[in-house]
Amino acid sequence: MKKLLLIASLAILGSTSSLQAQNSCGTDHDFAEKAKKYPELIAARKKFDAGFKEFLKTYKPSSGLNKKGSIPKYIIPVVVHVLHDNGSENISDAQIKSEIDFLNLSFRNLVSDSINRRQDTFNGIFYSFKALAADAEIEFKLAKKDPKGNCTNGIVRVQTPLANKANDELKPISVWDTKRYFNIWVVRSINKGNSVGVAGYAQFPMGFSGGASTDGIMVIHQEFGNIGTSQAGQTPNVTTSTHEVGHWLGLYHPFQTQMDTCEIDGDEILDTPPTIFSATSNEPLRNRCNNKKFNSCTLEVPDLPDMQENYMDYFIGNCASNMFTKQQVARMHYVLETYRNQLWTPENLAATGVFETTPSNCKPIAAFNTSARITCEGNSLSFNDNSYNNTITSYNWLFPGATPSSSTAKRPTVKYDVAGNYDVTLIVNGPGGSDTLTKPNYITIQANNANPKGFYTVDWWYQNNWQDKGWSFEYESPNRKFERTTAASYNQNASMLLPKDPFNQLMTVGTTASLISPSFDFSGISNGYFAFNYAFAQGRLPSSIGGGGTNEEIKVFVSTDCGKTWTTRLTVGSSSISTIGNTATSILASSVNFIPADQAKWKDVMISGASIPSNSNVKFKIDFRYQGGNNFFLDNVRLGSSTGNGEILNDELKLSVQPNPFATSTKLRYFLSNRKQVEIRIIDITGKEIVTLYSGEQSAGTQEIEIGKSQYELSSGIYFISLTIEGQKFSKKIVVE
Ligand SMILES: [Zn+2]
């Protein structure tokens, strides 16, 4: 492939003007990501492009085009998945239908502004874009039967906290057989490498091993339809989805060309003039209505101005984005005859029910969620109804264990007083019938003061038992998780690692991973602390694939209402987050696997004193927001009360002498959570020093010192081992036989 996809997407994503940013397409970026994960895609794309050239040899465009009401060659069953978090992105059925209507106008060459297609003279030569515009003879219809044959309105609504910054990893939440349905996902925002600015993206038709569950297009709600939350009201065009469907049917951008070379067949289409879409151009990027003769490439014969009329370019406004060309239509037909040939068969159209009448008899589908599934005794929780598939006329909620224990409200609030796990049931009724959904053990109510007063070194990674202690990890991006590792540790033999994701294969850039503690009793304590160590090398990636941001961040939060609300206590920002200094270029995540070699490669983070609420119910949370850096290690999480930051607790020190009594030798063991100044002496019962066993700095971890009876000329009797650690004294009685 001659084309350099990344450059095109860089130019697009690199633009910062807000209007422009909201209108960019993530399809090239998506292909680049997928091709890294599935290298077979490169060959598949070549084969796909070559197949089109073959197809053209025998292709005959159909006649009788552009007739309103004429029967199209291809009818495509559609399912729209609205992935929402109860916000404005949960758009109305009417807004969805307005988009389907527009797709049918645009693909059938019936848009009202087609008058703007130019017929003109350029460099002395007459040309007609009007004559090139073609009816794709494709019609989109919302499915009326779901994959199981149940009645549907073709719209699925799924509540998810991931509707923001969505991408491929979210699609499997709700997907219908992609061979039989054209899947459209509508979300709040899209995270395609860059955290802002992607309006939509499509998956090209060529197959690859991971492609079946992600095939379709994803579009932000503001670019979907022309009513409701859509921004498209600004212009008569609603072209983002048309553009993405074009990609889904195999079309590339007209500027699909190596920058500044103006390859004529960069988009594999001969009747679209080559175009450079360059963010550095002096020409305004959008709305070239004032300069309709704009011509970024002069190599083609005959030389024509840029076809801003084309849906696959980026211009919007009355003068732009209103047509597909004849050869683009041929290419879409090629896709429908080969790669996507199951969608429009008579059998599939019957199975998906697209010709059935209005599905007013569809049963509603019950769905709900709550703001928090875990809380403490005495707290209230509110519930959201997310039911869909038809009008809901009444609600019946059942809340065993709560007050009240039932409700007929759409969004009820109930209170739980006793610790335990509780089911929640919602029954919805509508004209098509009723539906019942029970979520077993959906709500967890924790006892207040789950942990008694007393203090902890909670460095349990090495024991692999943090779950039993009530600690948990949570993720905005579920495919990339902390894992226990023995590759590095601050002070024991294991730590928790959030692995790097150098090519954003898991697509988690900009999302957070969190560690959440159980509740601790800090009432009456004014000198509490919560601390941990981490190691992280920023090792940034180019911004084109999601790195390079300045958003990497560690945040520490406290909560006194069982995690219902969190207050930020500390932020470690991008300039100081690295634990190895500013050596980003030498530790690129794509080539180096960062592992901290010693304690100097770790940093210590602590909140203390007034930052710890004097409350009987304190929870802590550590957030790490990832932006394309290297491995992130977390270790030595600890909390307690201290008279100073450095107080060592007996519980933490784990001081032991075994065997004791002893006849020939014994072993002294203790544990240091950090590098510390240590002095160890043996003292007799009169307080006289016999010997200094050690004096100096010791690194963190378990320390072991052998004490021989003859080595130190100890006669039988009672002695004390005296440890002084950073000025704090500990002692242990020993008996020599
Ligand atoms: Zn595009």
Boltz pocket constraint, residues with backbone or C-beta under 6 A from the ligand:
constraints:
  - pocket:
      binder: B
      contacts: [[A, 25], [A, 26], [A, 27], [A, 28], [A, 243], [A, 247], [A, 253], [A, 312]]
      max_distance: 6.0
